[in-house]
Amino acid sequence: MRTTVAGDPERLGPDGRYGLGLITEPLSCGGVWTGHTGSARAGHHGIGAVAPDGRQVTVVVDETPTTDTAAATLLAAVDTALCPPAR
């Protein structure tokens, strides 16, 4: 499941990858997160992700992102949660 191929850049961004239900995205602190995203018909959208060091995050919003800015903001929240704070 973690063996991925280049994903649709319209849905996953230029560096996103996909494999058997899991996606990977680069982290600003190095490495990639692995996880899954999805939307419900009610409009909810969620991302569940894990970093190489085992940190985990789940982000759920009550509206599916409809702009590139909104999608990028969600990915930035995942990145913030998974990258250790600078010391």
Secondary structure, DSSP 4 states (H G I P E B T S, - for coil): ----EE--HHHH-TT-EEETTEEEEE-TTSSEEEEEEEE-TTS-EEEEEE-TTS-EEEEEESS---SHHHHHHHHHHHHHHHSPPP-
